[in-house]
């Protein structure tokens, strides 16, 4: 049985992950529409991927 604090923590992790994934998807769509900024956007996507890895490590 999870405590209220554990459930809140899991919910926060889920919300942060969902937000980062939405941002990543938005950047990917922008890269498809604007190839001139693709290199800049690729860097941002890599940063988001790194943040997702960090959040995943917190979940364990």
Backbone torsions as a table, in degrees:
resi	resn	phi	psi	omega
1	UNK	NA	129.8	-179.7
2	UNK	-86.3	142.9	175.6
3	UNK	-79.1	167.3	179.4
4	UNK	-61.5	-37.8	179.4
5	UNK	-65.9	-41.7	178.6
6	UNK	-64.4	-40.8	179.0
7	UNK	-65.3	-39.6	177.8
8	UNK	-64.3	-41.0	178.2
9	UNK	-63.2	-46.2	179.4
10	UNK	-62.6	-39.0	178.3
11	UNK	-65.3	-41.5	178.8
12	UNK	-63.5	-43.2	177.8
13	UNK	-60.8	-44.3	-179.7
14	UNK	-62.2	-42.9	-179.6
15	UNK	-66.1	-42.8	179.0
16	UNK	-64.1	-44.1	179.3
17	UNK	-61.1	-45.7	-179.5
18	UNK	-62.0	-42.4	179.3
19	UNK	-63.3	-44.8	179.1
20	UNK	-64.5	-38.8	178.5
21	UNK	-66.3	-39.3	176.3
22	UNK	-62.2	-43.8	179.4
23	UNK	-62.5	-42.3	179.2
24	UNK	-61.6	-45.2	179.3
25	UNK	-62.8	-40.6	178.6
26	UNK	-62.9	-42.5	178.2
27	UNK	-64.0	-40.0	179.6
28	UNK	-63.4	-40.1	177.6
29	UNK	-65.5	-39.9	178.2
30	UNK	-63.8	-39.6	179.3
31	UNK	-62.8	-37.3	178.6
32	UNK	-67.4	-35.9	-177.6
33	UNK	-80.8	-28.2	-174.8
34	UNK	-131.6	80.4	-177.1
35	UNK	-61.8	-20.4	-179.0
36	UNK	-68.4	-23.6	179.9
37	UNK	-103.9	12.5	-173.9
38	UNK	-58.8	-40.9	-178.8
39	UNK	-64.7	-44.4	178.4
40	UNK	-62.2	-45.1	-178.9
41	UNK	-65.8	-38.1	178.4
42	UNK	-60.0	-38.3	176.9
43	UNK	-63.7	-43.4	178.7
44	UNK	-63.8	-39.8	179.3
45	UNK	-63.7	-40.8	177.4
46	UNK	-62.3	-39.2	178.1
47	UNK	-63.8	-42.7	178.8
48	UNK	-65.1	-41.1	177.0
49	UNK	-59.0	-40.3	178.2
50	UNK	-64.4	-43.7	177.9
51	UNK	-62.3	-39.5	177.3
52	UNK	-62.2	-37.7	177.1
53	UNK	-64.7	-40.8	178.6
54	UNK	-63.4	-46.3	179.8
55	UNK	-61.8	-41.3	178.5
56	UNK	-61.6	-38.7	179.5
57	UNK	-67.8	-29.7	177.0
58	UNK	-69.9	-29.7	-176.8
59	UNK	-68.9	-27.7	-177.9
60	UNK	-74.5	NA	NA
